[in-house]
Amino acid sequence: MVLPVVAIVGRPNVGKSTLFNRIINHRLAIVEDKPGVTRDRNYAQAEWLGHKFDLIDTGGITWQNGKLEDEIRAQAEIAIKEADVIVLLVSVVNHMTDLDERIAHLLYRTKKPVILAVNKADNPEQRTDIYDFYSLGLGEPIPVSSVHGTGIGDLLDKIVDAFPKDLDKKEEDEISFSIIGRPNVGKSSIVNKLVGEKRVIVNNEEGTTRDAVDTPFVGEDGSKFRIVDTAGIRRRGRVYEKTEKYSVMRAMAAIEHSDVVCLVLDASTGIREQDKHVAGYAHDAGRGIIIVVNKWDLPKKNSSSGKDFVQIIHQEFQYLNYAPIIFVSAKTGQRLDQIPKMVKKVYKNQNQRIKSSTLNDLLLDASKLVPTPLIKGKRLRVYYMTQVSTNPPTFVVFVNDPDLMHFSYQRFLVNQLRDNFDFRGTPIKIIPRKRK
């Protein structure tokens, strides 16, 4: 349920960051003509001919005795471990070196697809001067020029061809949902209880789960689910730990490929700023959302505790007022059985279609309730509404001038849709369009 991952590795100063920037078509990595500039891993999402993938730029690998070199090599080895496809970048200017051979030997042991790219082949003579690199045993070298863009298309074609074919394992009648939240809110414990086995590591230390883990299971009613336990997401500006930065990327990719997202909050610590940022990722992706309040067994409660916590959630997450809320305890198993049932309900809601005739009856009634806005002496006229897609439900409203469709009137139409149809758990999109 995650995108393929491609790592660019090699010795220092062969142009890894320049190639990284060329592929993502954006100057993100620091590029300077001296070795050792990239010390940490850089991450970005790239696309080639409709194929999206995560791209990692690593620091130059060396085996010199020094703390900095050790850290750079460790970072590169993490990227190699997480990658589905590895690009070994060498330089035609320096010819093949002992360090190239040593890195190639390291990559042999990964048993992963390795593509050999010979950089700085800026002219025809250099593009033919690549035969020495055949001895690395990594197949046919691809001459490229990261600076001029020569050969990049051929390289990307080969990268895409090497992607694993079974990354998306979801069956046709299967509902996928991800478990997201800041670190240490009990996501892994919820997964373990739902699937009935110790599928992911549970530890009371923040950030234990480093990767997204797909687990298929069957619900009590026979429905098929695929659950993704994502690594804890922290706010981007506070992703201090190096390996955690990668975990955030994997978690965001899991959100993108989920049907429904369960946002886990910690009842014992309350709502924090990180929770709002985590929720924002899922809301922006247009996924169905369920708010799961975990550790409900810990706080002292009275008759109004649940109602009070719901009110706080609605205050802090005003844009998620459509999301159902479930209070659970992964420790005791309290109400965990409601999660798959609610996931199935939200999935149904976000995939329902409303007839155009029914929508236009609603539109007529809505115009009687609230007049359309008047902006600079010009009134919005709404002619017709139709649903154009699901997941999330998306509606096109034909009007005389889309600029007159104020966001408050869009919100009014969304509320009318929610009042008349069960869209609980799913965002709704309204697209104003000028009638031809």
Wavefront OBJ file of the C-alpha trace (Angstrom):
o trace
v 0.000 0.000 0.000
v 2.997 2.309 -0.291
v 4.838 3.788 -3.243
v 7.995 2.145 -4.593
v 11.189 3.550 -3.076
v 14.277 4.347 -5.137
v 17.625 5.140 -3.477
v 20.539 6.857 -5.222
v 23.868 5.717 -3.750
v 27.540 6.041 -4.621
v 30.863 7.412 -3.492
v 31.279 11.148 -2.819
v 31.156 13.733 -5.626
v 29.679 11.618 -8.412
v 26.630 13.902 -8.737
v 23.976 12.106 -6.688
v 22.270 15.292 -5.525
v 22.311 16.758 -9.045
v 20.634 13.601 -10.357
v 18.140 13.725 -7.479
v 17.219 17.316 -8.342
v 16.989 16.483 -12.045
v 14.555 13.603 -11.439
v 12.264 15.539 -9.090
v 12.599 18.630 -11.323
v 13.249 20.830 -8.320
v 16.355 22.172 -6.576
v 15.874 20.501 -3.202
v 19.229 18.858 -2.438
v 22.297 21.057 -1.873
v 24.618 20.806 -4.866
v 28.258 21.889 -4.634
v 31.343 20.688 -6.461
v 33.080 19.193 -3.488
v 32.676 15.827 -1.753
v 30.661 15.321 1.402
v 28.082 18.092 0.937
v 25.111 15.716 1.394
v 25.479 14.283 4.882
v 21.906 13.185 5.562
v 19.279 11.582 3.355
v 16.958 13.765 1.279
v 13.471 12.587 0.341
v 10.989 13.620 -2.341
v 8.209 12.139 -4.417
v 8.872 11.791 -8.145
v 6.843 10.669 -11.143
v 7.713 9.232 -14.543
v 5.095 8.408 -17.192
v 2.349 8.143 -14.582
v 4.391 6.037 -12.148
v 4.877 7.728 -8.770
v 7.714 6.756 -6.450
v 9.642 7.988 -3.427
v 13.211 9.049 -4.174
v 16.061 9.114 -1.634
v 19.325 11.015 -2.084
v 22.133 9.716 0.150
v 25.501 11.000 1.247
v 28.664 9.697 -0.388
v 29.730 6.318 0.991
v 33.317 5.944 2.197
v 35.133 3.571 4.538
v 37.474 6.120 6.069
v 37.912 6.022 9.819
v 35.941 8.951 11.118
v 32.696 9.569 12.968
v 31.189 11.678 10.159
v 31.999 9.094 7.497
v 30.488 6.379 9.679
v 27.264 8.352 10.088
v 26.990 9.064 6.345
v 27.546 5.402 5.535
v 24.949 4.381 8.135
v 22.420 6.758 6.583
v 23.101 5.320 3.136
v 22.742 1.764 4.433
v 19.326 2.644 5.920
v 18.226 3.983 2.535
v 19.525 0.831 0.804
v 17.612 -1.344 3.254
v 14.345 0.515 2.700
v 14.653 0.848 -1.099
v 12.863 -1.329 -3.640
v 15.244 -0.248 -6.422
v 18.822 1.045 -6.013
v 20.650 3.304 -8.448
v 24.434 3.057 -8.123
v 25.851 6.272 -9.538
v 29.464 6.377 -10.719
v 31.415 9.005 -12.656
v 32.949 8.609 -16.114
v 35.369 11.458 -15.327
v 37.161 9.553 -12.567
v 36.746 6.146 -14.223
v 36.109 3.127 -12.023
v 37.617 3.221 -8.543
v 38.218 0.705 -5.780
v 35.473 2.454 -3.816
v 32.976 1.859 -6.659
v 33.846 -1.838 -6.541
v 33.433 -1.965 -2.778
v 30.006 -0.280 -2.927
v 28.932 -2.631 -5.737
v 29.943 -5.591 -3.554
v 27.799 -4.134 -0.740
v 24.817 -3.923 -3.102
v 25.236 -7.528 -4.313
v 24.230 -8.740 -0.879
v 20.929 -6.829 -0.872
v 19.380 -9.123 -3.526
v 17.542 -6.041 -4.825
v 17.424 -4.592 -8.358
v 20.506 -2.408 -8.844
v 20.765 -0.072 -11.839
v 24.204 1.233 -12.775
v 24.249 4.840 -14.015
v 27.476 6.479 -15.266
v 27.211 10.208 -14.636
v 29.005 13.219 -16.180
v 28.794 11.698 -19.673
v 28.242 15.159 -21.091
v 29.520 14.554 -24.638
v 29.440 11.634 -27.147
v 33.022 10.594 -26.424
v 32.312 10.259 -22.720
v 29.090 8.348 -23.389
v 31.097 5.624 -25.107
v 33.845 5.578 -22.474
v 31.868 3.454 -20.018
v 33.070 -0.068 -20.781
v 35.240 -0.359 -17.657
v 32.082 -0.301 -15.530
v 30.808 -3.600 -16.991
v 33.311 -5.304 -14.668
v 31.170 -4.244 -11.676
v 28.784 -7.029 -12.667
v 25.634 -4.903 -12.452
v 24.552 -5.217 -16.056
v 24.654 -2.617 -18.786
v 25.761 0.827 -17.559
v 23.497 3.731 -18.531
v 25.392 6.926 -19.481
v 23.702 10.040 -18.103
v 24.397 13.703 -17.611
v 22.641 15.009 -14.516
v 23.617 18.567 -15.448
v 22.296 18.499 -19.035
v 19.579 15.851 -18.621
v 21.029 13.473 -21.194
v 20.022 9.836 -20.673
v 17.708 10.575 -17.717
v 14.671 9.226 -19.584
v 16.436 5.932 -20.307
v 17.422 5.669 -16.648
v 13.880 6.340 -15.449
v 12.476 3.768 -17.887
v 14.762 1.146 -16.390
v 13.890 2.219 -12.825
v 10.150 1.889 -13.487
v 10.641 -1.532 -15.134
v 12.392 -2.726 -11.965
v 9.552 -1.780 -9.592
v 8.118 -4.724 -7.627
v 4.909 -5.981 -9.178
v 3.208 -6.899 -5.901
v 3.468 -3.615 -3.969
v -0.279 -3.053 -4.045
v -1.641 -6.313 -2.653
v -5.175 -5.099 -2.086
v -7.896 -7.395 -3.393
v -10.846 -6.011 -5.316
v -13.401 -6.465 -2.524
v -10.986 -5.450 0.237
v -11.229 -2.234 2.276
v -7.879 -0.740 3.235
v -7.502 1.542 6.226
v -4.483 3.021 7.907
v -3.844 3.729 11.575
v -2.196 7.141 11.957
v -1.225 9.366 14.847
v 1.676 10.887 16.668
v 4.152 8.532 18.346
v 3.149 6.481 21.384
v -0.635 6.797 21.140
v -1.053 3.009 20.896
v -1.429 2.429 17.165
v 0.500 -0.859 17.135
v -1.458 -2.170 20.122
v -4.720 -1.479 18.282
v -3.447 -3.372 15.238
v -2.381 -6.362 17.320
v -5.790 -6.570 18.997
v -7.700 -6.247 15.725
v -5.791 -8.939 13.842
v -5.457 -11.228 16.851
v -1.693 -11.660 16.743
v 1.446 -9.788 17.658
v 1.950 -8.408 14.159
v 3.971 -5.256 14.970
v 6.423 -4.415 17.736
v 4.870 -2.785 20.789
v 7.109 -0.748 23.037
v 6.509 2.163 25.383
v 9.275 4.127 23.693
v 8.228 6.788 21.176
v 8.887 5.941 17.543
v 9.210 2.155 17.868
v 7.390 1.468 14.590
v 9.660 2.546 11.746
v 7.721 1.381 8.730
v 4.207 0.817 7.433
v 3.099 -2.792 7.803
v 0.221 -4.217 5.739
v -1.907 -6.882 7.422
v -4.981 -8.448 5.796
v -7.707 -9.821 8.061
v -11.370 -10.824 7.908
v -14.025 -9.117 10.027
v -16.688 -10.855 12.086
v -19.199 -10.501 9.222
v -16.769 -11.908 6.649
v -15.729 -8.524 5.220
v -12.145 -8.323 4.002
v -9.873 -5.599 5.365
v -6.266 -4.590 4.974
v -4.889 -2.614 7.895
v -1.780 -0.454 7.737
v -0.026 0.459 10.975
v 2.015 3.532 10.134
v 5.016 4.860 11.983
v 4.127 7.725 14.315
v 3.940 11.081 12.551
v 5.451 14.125 14.149
v 5.204 17.667 12.897
v 7.611 18.196 9.997
v 9.621 20.856 11.791
v 10.146 18.509 14.722
v 11.264 15.379 12.945
v 14.607 15.238 14.697
v 15.525 11.598 14.492
v 17.023 10.686 11.117
v 15.167 7.416 10.600
v 11.908 9.044 11.644
v 11.973 11.381 8.658
v 11.633 8.356 6.417
v 8.843 6.946 8.573
v 6.810 10.124 8.020
v 7.129 9.698 4.253
v 5.987 6.076 4.423
v 3.060 7.012 6.661
v 1.940 9.764 4.270
v 2.162 7.319 1.369
v 0.019 4.853 3.345
v -2.595 7.584 3.877
v -2.624 8.308 0.159
v -3.312 4.646 -0.648
v -5.911 4.021 2.072
v -9.659 4.071 1.661
v -10.238 5.133 5.261
v -7.906 6.620 7.873
v -8.221 6.087 11.634
v -6.729 9.029 13.517
v -5.662 7.787 16.960
v -5.658 10.225 19.897
v -4.372 9.563 23.421
v -7.064 10.070 26.063
v -4.460 10.164 28.837
v -2.486 13.096 27.404
v -5.222 14.964 25.552
v -4.959 16.663 22.170
v -1.616 18.129 21.131
v -0.499 20.280 18.214
v 1.021 17.253 16.482
v -2.433 15.626 16.400
v -3.765 18.522 14.327
v -0.932 18.233 11.828
v -1.445 14.483 11.541
v -5.176 14.989 10.928
v -4.369 17.615 8.305
v -2.450 15.073 6.215
v -5.474 12.771 6.013
v -7.993 15.573 5.438
v -5.905 17.065 2.623
v -5.712 13.633 0.985
v -9.537 13.475 0.893
v -9.742 10.179 2.736
v -12.546 8.961 4.949
v -11.662 9.674 8.576
v -12.560 8.077 11.896
v -11.288 9.572 15.162
v -10.245 6.829 17.588
v -9.657 7.938 21.189
v -7.373 5.292 22.673
v -6.430 4.613 26.335
v -9.944 5.500 27.469
v -9.379 3.194 30.437
v -6.738 5.529 31.967
v -8.400 8.898 32.759
v -10.749 9.349 35.699
v -14.266 9.733 34.308
v -17.738 10.883 35.278
v -21.076 10.767 33.482
v -20.151 13.626 31.125
v -16.517 12.710 30.385
v -17.237 11.291 26.935
v -19.448 14.200 25.951
v -16.853 16.702 27.190
v -14.060 15.036 25.221
v -16.195 15.039 22.061
v -16.769 18.767 22.524
v -13.015 19.342 22.836
v -12.405 17.325 19.655
v -14.954 19.399 17.748
v -13.325 22.589 19.001
v -9.798 21.500 18.071
v -10.714 19.788 14.788
v -13.460 22.024 13.429
v -12.777 20.885 9.867
v -13.368 17.241 10.917
v -16.867 17.687 12.314
v -18.017 14.977 9.881
v -15.728 12.316 11.410
v -17.295 9.725 13.779
v -15.599 9.328 17.167
v -14.961 6.004 18.911
v -13.605 5.673 22.474
v -11.485 2.529 22.823
v -8.850 0.833 24.936
v -6.277 -1.289 23.166
v -5.229 -2.628 26.570
v -8.656 -3.972 27.573
v -10.099 -4.399 24.083
v -12.987 -2.038 24.903
v -15.040 -1.169 21.775
v -12.233 -2.178 19.367
v -14.743 -4.320 17.492
v -16.481 -1.095 16.445
v -13.506 0.043 14.349
v -13.925 -2.420 11.420
v -17.686 -1.857 11.462
v -17.232 1.903 11.292
v -14.547 1.585 8.605
v -16.994 -0.406 6.487
v -19.732 2.197 7.053
v -17.485 5.144 6.161
v -16.241 3.296 3.071
v -19.849 2.793 1.971
v -20.643 6.467 2.591
v -17.690 7.764 0.605
v -18.551 5.561 -2.372
v -22.274 6.270 -2.597
v -23.724 8.076 -5.635
v -26.683 10.438 -5.607
v -28.919 10.849 -8.671
v -28.736 14.214 -10.412
v -32.516 14.641 -10.180
v -32.357 14.197 -6.400
v -29.465 16.648 -6.142
v -31.324 19.304 -8.081
v -34.392 18.925 -5.883
v -32.042 19.549 -2.953
v -30.550 22.557 -4.777
v -34.011 24.034 -5.309
v -34.917 23.653 -1.655
v -31.556 25.108 -0.602
v -32.095 28.238 -2.723
v -35.358 28.848 -0.881
v -33.655 28.535 2.504
v -30.663 30.790 1.880
v -30.354 33.335 -0.965
v -27.254 33.020 -3.148
v -24.504 35.556 -2.352
v -24.384 39.008 -3.917
v -20.828 40.161 -4.660
v -20.100 43.637 -6.103
v -23.663 43.979 -7.271
v -23.653 40.627 -9.064
v -25.655 37.694 -7.729
v -24.599 34.073 -7.966
v -27.002 31.956 -9.985
v -26.934 28.207 -9.431
v -28.346 26.152 -12.308
v -27.493 22.513 -11.863
v -25.624 20.016 -9.648
v -24.248 16.593 -10.510
v -21.958 14.105 -8.810
v -18.813 13.422 -10.835
v -16.863 11.019 -8.605
v -16.693 9.164 -5.311
v -14.014 8.627 -2.661
v -14.396 11.443 -1.758
v -17.860 12.346 -3.062
v -17.304 15.215 -5.509
v -20.029 17.428 -6.935
v -19.902 19.921 -9.785
v -22.234 22.912 -9.457
v -22.897 24.827 -12.677
v -23.215 28.567 -12.047
v -23.183 31.868 -13.938
v -19.770 32.862 -12.493
v -17.551 30.562 -10.358
v -15.884 33.608 -8.750
v -19.214 34.425 -7.092
v -19.281 31.051 -5.299
v -18.153 32.205 -1.860
v -16.655 29.524 0.416
v -19.473 30.117 2.922
v -22.056 29.158 0.296
v -20.025 26.081 -0.628
v -20.052 25.144 3.056
v -23.828 25.678 3.111
v -24.268 23.275 0.186
v -22.024 20.705 1.881
v -24.132 20.956 5.038
v -27.299 20.464 2.973
v -25.813 17.312 1.472
v -24.911 16.005 4.933
v -28.374 16.800 6.302
v -30.073 14.866 3.514
v -27.669 11.967 2.937
v -25.376 9.877 5.128
v -21.895 11.173 4.346
v -20.612 10.625 7.871
v -16.861 10.057 7.918
v -16.085 11.363 4.448
v -15.115 14.829 3.199
v -17.217 16.347 0.409
v -15.844 18.403 -2.471
v -17.811 21.093 -4.300
v -16.473 22.322 -7.648
v -18.146 25.435 -9.130
v -18.103 25.554 -12.907
v -19.404 28.112 -15.388
v -22.384 26.915 -17.401
v -21.700 26.980 -21.107
l 1 2 3 4 5 6 7 8 9 10 11 12 13 14 15 16 17 18 19 20 21 22 23 24 25 26 27 28 29 30 31 32 33 34 35 36 37 38 39 40 41 42 43 44 45 46 47 48 49 50 51 52 53 54 55 56 57 58 59 60 61 62 63 64 65 66 67 68 69 70 71 72 73 74 75 76 77 78 79 80 81 82 83 84 85 86 87 88 89 90 91 92 93 94 95 96 97 98 99 100 101 102 103 104 105 106 107 108 109 110 111 112 113 114 115 116 117 118 119 120 121 122 123 124 125 126 127 128 129 130 131 132 133 134 135 136 137 138 139 140 141 142 143 144 145 146 147 148 149 150 151 152 153 154 155 156 157 158 159 160 161 162 163 164 165 166 167 168 169 170 171 172 173 174 175 176 177 178 179 180 181 182 183 184 185 186 187 188 189 190 191 192 193 194 195 196 197 198 199 200 201 202 203 204 205 206 207 208 209 210 211 212 213 214 215 216 217 218 219 220 221 222 223 224 225 226 227 228 229 230 231 232 233 234 235 236 237 238 239 240 241 242 243 244 245 246 247 248 249 250 251 252 253 254 255 256 257 258 259 260 261 262 263 264 265 266 267 268 269 270 271 272 273 274 275 276 277 278 279 280 281 282 283 284 285 286 287 288 289 290 291 292 293 294 295 296 297 298 299 300 301 302 303 304 305 306 307 308 309 310 311 312 313 314 315 316 317 318 319 320 321 322 323 324 325 326 327 328 329 330 331 332 333 334 335 336 337 338 339 340 341 342 343 344 345 346 347 348 349 350 351 352 353 354 355 356 357 358 359 360 361 362 363 364 365 366 367 368 369 370 371 372 373 374 375 376 377 378 379 380 381 382 383 384 385 386 387 388 389 390 391 392 393 394 395 396 397 398 399 400 401 402 403 404 405 406 407 408 409 410 411 412 413 414 415 416 417 418 419 420 421 422 423 424 425 426 427 428 429 430 431 432 433 434 435 436
